[in-house]
Amino acid sequence: MSKALQAKALVESLLKIPTVRIKNIPGTTDKLQKIIQDGRSNLHFISDFDMTMSRHWVRNKETDALERNSSSHGIPARSDIMPPEYKKETTCIYNTYYPIEIDRTMTHDEKVPYMMDWWNKAHASLIKHRLSKHDLAEMAAQVKLEMRSGIKDVLDRCKESQVPFLVFSAGIGNIIEEILKQANLFHENMHIVSNMMVFDEKNICVGFKEPLIHVFNKSEFQLETSPYHRMIEERTNVILMGDSLGDLQMSQGVQHALCFNIGFLNHDIKELEAAYTEAFDLVIEGDANMTPVIEILKSIE
């Protein structure tokens, strides 16, 4: 079968998955044809973490009600390690700034200063409580953030075929690394770009490395400055995965010929579907599993 026919058949099979939406079928088919044609040796992944690699919704084990999964920033507040005053403080910060993040009447530029304030206050609160590396490992084990179904298959396939996988997150990189390691999901082909803690000689968190990465400035981080760049500089095709429109910026810090954008539309589907299907090549709705990504990987030699 020719690569063109293979790509056409792949798109047809993806559209049969009930949670998949593709608006520009010819454009999506052309991109997949090039990715299939160029093979795994010319491919790498860039993925958001929270609500992309992890689930958005989880079931409360006591009530069976749906509730928000934890985020990497949210794990300390859900653990028994942090005192009640920390949890009260972070709840107040979240309730102040999250409505601004999702406010559809504000522009991107109007939101940026508030996002910087939010992240700086959240980090300052963590620093104040003098967390240790041991605390982070204990928190990650205790809270049990739920990963998205199928992510293990995606990461294993990338490892086996030596496809570099970058986790690009506005969360807390040290906690993300702990979560992935404890779940046996962190491999030698992977790298994390995120907000990384600075520890003193006693392994106590005393600050965060620059630059600050928040939900709206992922385009500003230049991957060329990271050691990971050596793994991807010859690979010109990117599969990008994210759950917000801001995640589309993640590929701007690295040169590439083609970026295939996969969006996870976890909530407010009716209101956001048009914007997501316009912006992403393929949209996975309803906090669904990684089956479409696995099918794409299966088709690439």
C-alpha positions in Angstrom: 0.0 0.0 0.0 1.3 3.5 -0.9 1.9 6.0 1.9 -0.9 8.2 0.6 -3.4 5.3 0.8 -2.1 4.3 4.2 -2.6 7.8 5.5 -6.1 7.9 4.0 -7.0 4.6 5.6 -5.6 5.8 8.9 -7.7 8.9 8.9 -10.8 6.9 8.0 -10.2 4.5 10.9 -9.5 7.4 13.3 -12.8 9.0 12.4 -14.6 5.8 13.4 -13.5 6.3 17.0 -16.5 8.1 18.7 -14.4 10.6 20.6 -12.3 11.8 17.6 -13.1 15.0 15.7 -11.1 16.1 12.5 -12.3 19.3 10.7 -9.6 19.5 8.0 -9.5 16.0 6.7 -7.3 16.6 3.6 -4.8 18.7 5.7 -4.7 16.0 8.4 -4.3 13.3 5.8 -1.4 15.1 4.2 0.4 15.6 7.5 0.0 12.0 8.5 1.2 10.9 5.1 4.5 12.8 5.6 4.9 11.5 9.1 4.4 7.9 7.9 6.7 8.5 4.9 9.5 10.0 7.0 9.3 7.3 9.7 10.1 7.1 13.3 13.7 8.2 12.9 12.4 11.7 11.9 9.8 12.0 14.6 9.6 13.3 18.2 6.8 14.2 20.6 6.1 17.3 22.6 3.4 16.8 25.3 1.8 18.8 28.0 1.4 16.8 31.3 -1.6 17.9 33.4 -4.9 16.8 31.9 -3.1 15.6 28.8 -0.9 12.7 29.9 -3.0 12.6 33.0 -6.8 12.4 33.2 -9.0 15.4 33.7 -11.8 13.7 35.6 -11.6 10.9 38.1 -14.2 9.1 40.2 -14.3 9.7 43.9 -13.8 6.2 45.4 -16.3 6.9 48.3 -19.1 8.7 46.4 -18.5 7.6 42.8 -19.0 11.2 41.8 -16.8 12.7 39.0 -14.3 15.2 40.3 -11.1 16.9 39.0 -8.0 14.9 38.9 -5.1 16.4 40.8 -2.5 18.5 38.9 1.2 18.5 39.7 0.7 21.9 41.4 -2.3 20.5 43.3 -0.6 17.4 44.7 1.0 19.1 47.8 -2.4 20.5 48.9 -4.0 17.0 48.6 -1.3 15.3 50.7 -1.1 14.9 54.4 2.4 16.4 54.5 1.3 20.0 54.1 -0.4 21.9 57.0 -4.0 23.2 56.8 -2.8 26.8 56.4 -1.0 25.9 53.2 -4.2 24.2 51.8 -6.2 27.2 52.8 -3.7 29.6 51.1 -3.5 27.7 47.9 -7.3 27.4 47.7 -7.6 31.1 48.0 -4.9 31.7 45.3 -6.7 29.2 42.9 -10.1 30.8 43.5 -8.6 34.2 42.7 -6.7 33.3 39.5 -8.4 30.3 37.8 -11.5 32.4 36.8 -9.1 34.8 35.1 -7.4 32.0 33.2 -10.7 30.7 31.7 -12.4 34.2 31.3 -13.4 34.4 27.6 -13.9 38.2 27.8 -10.2 38.8 28.5 -7.4 38.8 25.9 -4.2 36.6 26.2 -2.1 39.7 26.9 -4.5 40.9 29.6 -4.3 37.5 31.4 -0.5 37.1 31.3 0.4 39.4 34.3 -2.2 37.6 36.4 -0.8 34.2 35.5 2.7 35.3 36.5 1.3 36.5 39.8 -0.5 33.2 40.3 2.5 31.0 39.6 4.8 33.2 41.7 2.5 33.1 44.7 2.0 29.4 44.4 5.7 28.8 44.3 6.4 31.2 47.2 3.9 29.3 49.3 5.7 26.0 48.6 9.2 27.5 49.3 7.9 28.9 52.7 7.1 25.4 53.9 10.6 24.1 53.2 9.8 20.9 51.3 12.4 18.2 50.9 13.0 15.9 48.0 11.8 13.1 50.3 8.5 15.0 50.8 8.0 15.2 47.0 8.4 11.5 46.6 6.0 10.8 49.5 3.4 13.2 48.2 3.5 11.7 44.7 3.0 8.2 46.2 0.2 9.3 48.5 -2.0 11.4 46.2 -2.1 8.9 43.3 -2.7 11.2 40.4 -4.4 9.2 37.7 -2.7 8.9 34.3 -4.7 8.8 31.1 -5.6 5.3 29.9 -3.2 4.3 27.1 -0.4 6.6 28.0 1.8 3.7 29.1 1.4 2.2 25.6 2.3 5.5 23.9 5.4 6.0 26.1 6.5 2.3 25.7 6.2 2.5 21.9 8.3 5.7 21.8 10.9 4.1 24.0 11.1 0.9 21.9 11.4 2.9 18.7 13.7 5.5 20.2 11.3 8.4 19.5 12.3 11.3 21.8 9.4 12.4 24.1 9.5 15.9 25.7 7.1 16.6 28.6 6.5 20.3 28.5 4.6 21.5 31.5 3.7 24.7 33.4 3.4 22.5 36.4 6.2 21.4 38.9 8.8 19.4 37.0 10.2 17.6 40.1 6.7 16.3 41.1 6.0 15.2 37.5 9.3 13.3 37.4 8.4 11.6 40.7 4.9 10.6 39.3 6.4 9.2 36.1 9.2 7.3 37.9 6.9 5.8 40.5 4.6 4.6 37.7 7.6 3.2 35.7 6.8 5.7 32.9 10.0 7.7 32.8 12.4 6.4 30.1 15.8 7.4 28.8 14.3 8.9 25.6 12.3 11.4 27.8 13.0 14.9 29.1 11.0 17.3 31.2 10.8 21.1 30.6 8.9 22.6 33.5 9.2 24.7 36.7 12.1 23.0 38.4 12.9 23.4 42.1 16.2 24.6 43.5 17.4 22.6 46.5 20.0 23.5 49.2 22.7 21.2 50.5 20.1 19.6 52.9 17.8 18.9 49.9 15.3 21.5 51.0 13.5 23.5 48.3 14.7 27.2 48.5 13.5 28.5 45.1 12.6 27.7 41.5 14.8 28.0 38.4 14.2 30.6 35.8 12.4 31.1 33.5 9.0 30.8 35.0 6.7 28.7 32.8 3.0 29.4 33.1 0.0 28.4 30.9 0.3 31.3 28.5 4.1 31.6 27.8 5.2 28.2 26.5 6.2 29.7 23.2 9.0 31.7 25.0 11.1 28.8 26.1 13.8 28.0 23.6 14.5 24.3 23.5 17.8 25.0 21.7 19.2 26.0 25.1 18.4 22.6 26.7 20.5 19.4 26.6 17.5 17.6 25.1 17.9 19.5 21.9 20.7 17.2 20.8 18.2 14.3 20.7 15.8 16.1 18.3 17.8 18.5 16.2 17.8 16.2 13.2 14.1 15.2 13.6 11.8 17.6 11.8 8.4 16.1 12.4 6.6 16.7 15.7 3.5 15.3 17.3 2.3 17.8 19.8 -0.3 16.9 22.5 -2.1 19.4 24.8 -5.4 20.1 26.4 -5.5 23.9 26.0 -5.1 26.3 23.1 -2.1 27.7 24.8 -0.3 24.3 24.4 -0.1 24.9 20.7 2.8 27.3 21.5 5.0 24.4 22.8 6.5 23.6 19.4 7.6 27.2 18.7 10.8 26.8 20.7 12.3 24.3 18.3 12.7 24.2 14.5 10.5 21.7 12.7 9.1 21.1 9.2 5.8 19.7 10.3 3.8 19.7 13.6 0.8 17.4 14.0 -1.4 18.9 16.7 -3.5 16.6 18.9 -5.9 18.4 21.3 -7.6 16.9 24.3 -11.0 18.6 24.8 -11.9 17.4 28.3 -14.7 19.8 29.3 -17.2 22.4 28.0 -17.2 20.4 24.8 -20.2 22.2 23.1 -18.7 25.6 23.8 -15.1 24.8 22.8 -15.4 22.2 20.0 -15.3 24.8 17.2 -12.2 26.5 18.5 -10.4 23.2 19.1 -11.2 21.6 15.8 -10.1 24.8 14.1 -6.8 24.9 16.0 -5.8 21.2 16.3 -5.4 18.6 13.5 -7.1 16.0 15.6 -9.3 16.5 18.7 -10.0 13.8 21.3 -13.1 14.7 23.3 -14.6 13.7 26.7 -11.3 13.0 28.6 -11.0 9.8 26.4 -8.1 7.4 26.1 -5.0 7.5 24.0 -6.2 5.0 21.4 -6.0 7.5 18.5 -2.4 8.3 19.3 -1.6 4.6 19.6 -3.1 4.0 16.2 -1.0 6.7 14.6 2.2 5.3 16.2 1.3 1.8 15.0 1.2 3.1 11.4 4.7 4.6 11.5 7.7 2.4 10.8 
